[in-house]
Amino acid sequence: MTQPPIPGRAYVVGGAVRDALLGRPVHDRDWVVVGATAQQMIDAGFRPVGRDFPVFLHPLSGAEYALARTERKTGAGYRGFAVHADPSVTLEQDLQRRDLTINAMAQDGQGRIVDPWGGRRDLEQRLLRHVGPAFAEDPVRILRVARFAARLPQFRLHPDTLELMRGMVAAGEADTLVPERVWQELARGLMEQAPRRMFEVLRECGALARVLPELDALWGVPQRADAHPEVDCGEHQMLVLQAAAAGGAPLPVRWACLMHDLGKALTPADVLPRHIGHEARSVRLAAAVAARLRVPAECAELAAVVAAEHGNVHRSLELGAAATLRLLQRCDALRRPARFELALQACRADHLGRGGDWPERPYPQEPRLLAAQRAALAVDAGAAAREAVARGAGTQAIAQAVARAREQAIERALGEAGPV
């Protein structure tokens, strides 16, 4: 099928140009069209989809083409903008409204790079720098810069950009961010190469205290050096997150790692550096964060399990078969075995995410509990129940018979001897 002509002049813009220059894979291409009207795009067969500004889908490829536009701040927050798009808007004007110089480059049909704001130079210098003062008009850009720091951890943040972000936070712009957008950017940043960099940048500019104060409160809180050579609770949280990222953990595991120790920030000062009962406090705080940011259930539920039980998982080498079964039941490991495996991934990251030689220490708790889980799942609960019924057992005795069968299976699987 013949490609329809594109009105005006079309350029690839933004991330595709940046990633190609960095030698990274390019998966999606965004296009901007200069010198065309919305009606011309429609007449050429493009389908309009933009609600806030003119975006069109290519009739064959489905790729997005946006008309070149400028934006003018009209109110607080990231929604307070008036958009202007017509054939008079130049490519340079369109690129000027973008966040970072490395995202403000374009490429024409002949492969020539259009770089009016020094993005190529900043790529070479490994620098995250804002394009211009209009950056301060959109608070989402604070989160985006932090996310790019996680994606490109070898890049440093330009001092002027950091100062601009601090000014935005001080002016209350970060307080206007809607929960859905905060979660969207945090979730994307958590899945980057170095997610701790996102939180470091947010702390540097003061935004972490606005969007995740429960996490921000962990820095400066001490814990026992024998179990945590890194001492600082905030640093531990980052080490755990990086351990999860190094293991290729999915988003629910990384979120659980980020949430698992929030309760340590509320430990009474006279108890420090111990953190007795922090698990229950962490469960409550993680639930509050999940409700506020509208975190997906898969992430919120795993975070609750890990916050509540990570200490017991760490101590599970000391547990007999009966106590191991109770741990599995509290984690709902027999009804949701896949989620339990994710919980153990988070617990392993918690073990590895410490200072000293902890990252080199094995974590036998994980395979041991997985073996116990498999053994318990292999028990024919129906057969155990029917056998109890045949003996005339009541409801409670039937449940006890099933539990005992599972305990025996766990005991055999773990090679335990003697009473449990």
Rosetta blueprint (number, residue, H / E / L):
1 M L
2 T L
3 Q L
4 P L
5 P L
6 I L
7 P L
8 G L
9 R E
10 A E
11 Y E
12 V E
13 V E
14 G L
15 G H
16 A H
17 V H
18 R H
19 D H
20 A H
21 L H
22 L H
23 G L
24 R L
25 P L
26 V L
27 H L
28 D L
29 R L
30 D E
31 W E
32 V E
33 V E
34 V E
35 G L
36 A L
37 T L
38 A H
39 Q H
40 Q H
41 M H
42 I H
43 D H
44 A L
45 G L
46 F L
47 R E
48 P E
49 V L
50 G L
51 R L
52 D L
53 F L
54 P L
55 V E
56 F E
57 L E
58 H L
59 P L
60 L L
61 S L
62 G L
63 A L
64 E E
65 Y E
66 A E
67 L E
68 A L
69 R L
70 T E
71 E E
72 R E
73 K E
74 T L
75 G L
76 A L
77 G L
78 Y L
79 R L
80 G L
81 F E
82 A E
83 V E
84 H E
85 A L
86 D L
87 P L
88 S L
89 V L
90 T L
91 L H
92 E H
93 Q H
94 D H
95 L H
96 Q H
97 R L
98 R L
99 D L
100 L E
101 T H
102 I H
103 N H
104 A L
105 M L
106 A E
107 Q E
108 D L
109 G L
110 Q L
111 G L
112 R L
113 I E
114 V E
115 D L
116 P L
117 W L
118 G L
119 G H
120 R H
121 R H
122 D H
123 L H
124 E H
125 Q L
126 R L
127 L E
128 L E
129 R L
130 H E
131 V L
132 G L
133 P H
134 A H
135 F H
136 A H
137 E H
138 D L
139 P L
140 V H
141 R H
142 I H
143 L H
144 R H
145 V H
146 A H
147 R H
148 F H
149 A H
150 A H
151 R H
152 L L
153 P L
154 Q L
155 F L
156 R E
157 L E
158 H L
159 P H
160 D H
161 T H
162 L H
163 E H
164 L H
165 M H
166 R H
167 G H
168 M H
169 V H
170 A H
171 A L
172 G L
173 E H
174 A H
175 D H
176 T H
177 L L
178 V L
179 P H
180 E H
181 R H
182 V H
183 W H
184 Q H
185 E H
186 L H
187 A H
188 R H
189 G H
190 L H
191 M L
192 E L
193 Q L
194 A L
195 P H
196 R H
197 R H
198 M H
199 F H
200 E H
201 V H
202 L H
203 R H
204 E H
205 C H
206 G L
207 A L
208 L H
209 A H
210 R H
211 V H
212 L L
213 P H
214 E H
215 L H
216 D H
217 A L
218 L L
219 W L
220 G L
221 V L
222 P L
223 Q L
224 R L
225 A L
226 D L
227 A L
228 H L
229 P L
230 E L
231 V L
232 D L
233 C H
234 G H
235 E H
236 H H
237 Q H
238 M H
239 L H
240 V H
241 L H
242 Q H
243 A H
244 A H
245 A H
246 A H
247 G L
248 G L
249 A L
250 P L
251 L H
252 P H
253 V H
254 R H
255 W H
256 A H
257 C H
258 L H
259 M H
260 H L
261 D L
262 L H
263 G H
264 K H
265 A H
266 L H
267 T L
268 P L
269 A L
270 D L
271 V L
272 L L
273 P L
274 R L
275 H L
276 I L
277 G L
278 H H
279 E H
280 A H
281 R H
282 S H
283 V H
284 R H
285 L H
286 A H
287 A H
288 A H
289 V H
290 A H
291 A H
292 R H
293 L H
294 R L
295 V L
296 P L
297 A H
298 E H
299 C H
300 A H
301 E H
302 L H
303 A H
304 A H
305 V H
306 V H
307 A H
308 A H
309 E H
310 H H
311 G H
312 N H
313 V H
314 H H
315 R L
316 S H
317 L H
318 E H
319 L L
320 G L
321 A H
322 A H
323 A H
324 T H
325 L H
326 R H
327 L H
328 L H
329 Q H
330 R H
331 C L
332 D L
333 A L
334 L L
335 R L
336 R L
337 P H
338 A H
339 R H
340 F H
341 E H
342 L H
343 A H
344 L H
345 Q H
346 A H
347 C H
348 R H
349 A H
350 D H
351 H H
352 L H
353 G L
354 R L
355 G L
356 G L
357 D L
358 W H
359 P H
360 E H
361 R L
362 P L
363 Y L
364 P L
365 Q H
366 E H
367 P H
368 R H
369 L H
370 L H
371 A H
372 A H
373 Q H
374 R H
375 A H
376 A H
377 L H
378 A H
379 V L
380 D L
381 A H
382 G H
383 A H
384 A H
385 A H
386 R H
387 E H
388 A H
389 V H
390 A H
391 R L
392 G L
393 A L
394 G L
395 T H
396 Q H
397 A H
398 I H
399 A H
400 Q H
401 A H
402 V H
403 A H
404 R H
405 A H
406 R H
407 E H
408 Q H
409 A H
410 I H
411 E H
412 R H
413 A H
414 L H
415 G L
416 E L
417 A L
418 G L
419 P L
420 V L
